[in-house]
Amino acid sequence: MSEKKKPGPNPKMKARIISQLTKGVIFEVADEEQALIAQRAGGRAVMPAPDKSDSVKRMPDPKTIKAIIDAVAIPTIAQVRVGHIIEAQIMEVAGASIIDESQMYGKGAKRVKLCIDKDKLVVPTFFMAYCFGEVAKAIRTGASAIRITAEDPSGKNGSAIKTVNIYNSIKKDMKKLKDLVDKERALNPADPEYESKKKSITSDIDRAIGDYKKEKDVMIKLASLGKITLPVFASNFSATPADVALIMQSGFDGVFVTDDV
């Protein structure tokens, strides 16, 4: 008798799971007791806090994940380090409903360039972004949703207002790139100055893309559409009810709040 085949990645299923979290709050929790409180408070999901025992945040203990999964009926999200496919696989096996590939780093550390190929994971994945290029990277590498963070390089949480400002800055960068692309497309090859104008605009587009050359096609597509094609959540701040209302009114699809709420 042949073994039952494990289900493979299913983009529609991943999108459906993420859709269950929209217009709601996701709580970071320390243990099963906090997870139950979050569930009673109407949380759409819980996310166990990562191991903070040293300067580098790591995935939570699989035992903690399993205990929280057993305690609540809502989805459990597991954080893993950017690019760490093994941590993601461990969290999948532990039973996490969703993986959160976070820009988790220690004080003074640089952003990690390597990302997990999220299309290889069965469960959906969040990707933490802080600029337009990172949003495009999330899409290019198969994320199911994005969470925008105001966290600074030391790992200190930001504010709701700073998070909204970052989101607005991403939208402005998209609009700027769209204007450049439209300007390039409007050039007339019959114009005697066509080549010089095209060279100048191409240079401006390359500057707008910056270090995200692999994401160039995705960035241009998003700019042309004028929107981010994945659900966008806000994260990494200690939220009051007014903060959550500000986030939702600013166009986010949901919000993560830290475990000190």
N, C-alpha and C positions, 0 to 999 in steps of 0.2 A: 504494500500500500504506500503510495507516494505521500511525502510530507505536504502539509497545507502551505501554499505559497503565501509569503508575507505581502501585505498590500504595498504597492510602490507609491512614490510621490504623486499626488493628485492636486493640480492647481485649483480646481473648482472647490474641492473639499477644504483646502487651505483657506481660500477666500471666504467660504461659508463659516468656518470657525472664527476668523477674525471679525466677520460681520456681527457676530454675537456680542462682541465687546464694544462696538461703537455706541457713542452717546452715553457712555458710562465711565465709572471710575475703577481703576485697577490699583489694588493696595499692595505695597511691599510689606511683608510680614516676617516676623522672626521665628514663629513657631505655630503649632496647631491651634493654640488658644487664640492668637491674633487672627489666624485665618478664619476661625469660626466667627469672631467679632466682625471681620470684614464682610463675610457672607451675610450675616444678619443685618448689616448696615446697607446691603444692596449692592455690594461690589460685584462687578462683572467677572473678575478674576483676581487671583492672588499671585504674588511673585515673592518667593522666599528670598530674603536678603542674602547676597553673596558672602563668602568667607572673607572677613576683613581683618584676619589675624596678623597680616603683614601689610607692606606698602602696595602690594599687587592684589587686587580683588580677584578672587577665583570663583569657580562654580560652587554652588551650595553642596553640602554633604548629600549624597543620594538617599541616605536614610531620612534626612529632613524632608526631602522632596516626597518620598513615599509616605511618610507620616502625615504630611499635609494633604496629599491626594486622598488618603483614606479618611481624613477628617471632614472634608468639604465636598460639595457637589459641583461647585463652579470650577472652571479651568484653572490649572496651575501652570504658571510660566516659569521657566528656569533660565537664569542668566548664565552665559558662557563668555569666555574671552574672545575677542575678535580674532578670526582666523583659526580658532582651536576646534577643529573638526572632531577630535577625540572627546573633548568635553561635551560637545553637542550630541554625539552618539551615546555617551554615557547617560545624559539627561533623557534622551529618547527612550532608552532601555528602562530607565527608572520610572517611566510613565508620564513624563511632562507632556501637557497638551500643546504647549507652544514653547519655542526656544527664543530667547532674547540675546542676540549677538550684540553685546554692548561694547562701546569704546571704554573698556575698563582698564585703567592703568594706574601706576603709582605716581607719587609726586615727582615732577620733573621728567617723566617719561614722554616719549613722542608718540603721536598717533600711529597705530598699526596699519600698514598698507595691505597686508594679506587678509583676504576675507574668505569665509566659508562659502563653498559652492552650495547654496541653500536649496537648489533644485534636487540635490541628492538626499535631502532629508524628507521623511514622510510627514512630519508635523510642520505647521507654518512657522515662520520666523519673523521677529521684529529686528530691525537694524537701527541703531542709534545714529542720528545725523545731526550736524551742527552747521552745515552750509549746503549750498546747491549741489556742489560736486559730490558730497557724501550721499545726498538724496539719490542722485543718478547712480552712484555706486551700489546703493541698496537695491535698486531696480535691476541693474545689470547682473548682480550676483544672486538674484532669485528671491529677494525678501518678499514677504506677504504684507508687511506693514512697516511704517516708519515711526520712530519716536524722536522728536526733536528735543534736544537737551540744552540747558543753559549752564550745565556743569562746567566749572573752570578746570584748567590742567592739573590742579592740586587734588581734584576729586571733590571739591566743596560744592554743595548744591547751590543752584542759582535761584532766581525768583520767577514768579509767574509773568511779571512784566518783561523781564529779560527774555524769557522763552518766547513770548509773543513778538518781541522785537526781532529775535532771530528768524522766526517764521516770516515776518514781514520783509526782512532783508533777503531771504531766499526768494520770495515772490518778486522783489525788485530786480534781483539778479536774473531771474527767468525772463522778466519783461525786457531788460537791457539786451539779453542775448537774442530775444525774438526780434527786437528792432534792428539789430545788426544783420540777422539772417534775412529779414524782409528787405532790408536795404540792398543786400547782396543780390537777392533774387530779382530786384527791380532794375538792376543795371542793364543797360542796352549795349549789346556787343558791337553795334554800329557806332557807338560813341568813340571818337578819337582817343579819349582818355580812359577808355574801358579798362585796359590792363592795369594802369596805375591806380584807378579807383578800386578795382577788385583786389589788388595786392594790399591796399591800405585797409579795406574792410576785413579781409582774411586775417590780417595781422591783429586787428581789434577783436575778432572772434577768438583767435588763439589766446589772446590775453584774458578774455572773459572765461575761457575754459581752464586756463592756468595749468596746474599740475594734474588735472583729471583728463588726460588725453585718452585713456581707455574708455572714459565715459562720454566722450564728445558726441557720438551719435545719439545717445540717450538724452543728453542735455539739450541738444538741438530739437529732438522730438518733443520733449516736455515743454520747451520754450515755445515751440510752434503751437502746441495744444493749449498753452496758457494755464496748465494745471498739473498737479502731481497726481499720477495715476494710481496711487495706493492710498489707503487710509493713513491719516497722519495724527499721531498722538503726541501730547506734551508730557514732559517728564522731568524728574529730578528737582523737585522743590517741595517744601513743607506747605501744603495747601490748606487755606481756609475755605469755607463755602464760597466766599466772594471771589477767591482766586480761581476756583473751579468754574464759576459762572463766567469770569473774564475769559478763561481759556476756551470754553465752549462758544462764547459769543464771538471769539476771534477766528472761528472757522475750523478749529481742531475737531477730530472725530472722537476723541476720548482723552483721558488724562491718567497718568501714573502718579501716585503720591507716595512719599517715603514713609518708613515705618515709625517715624517719630510723631505722626499725626495723632 
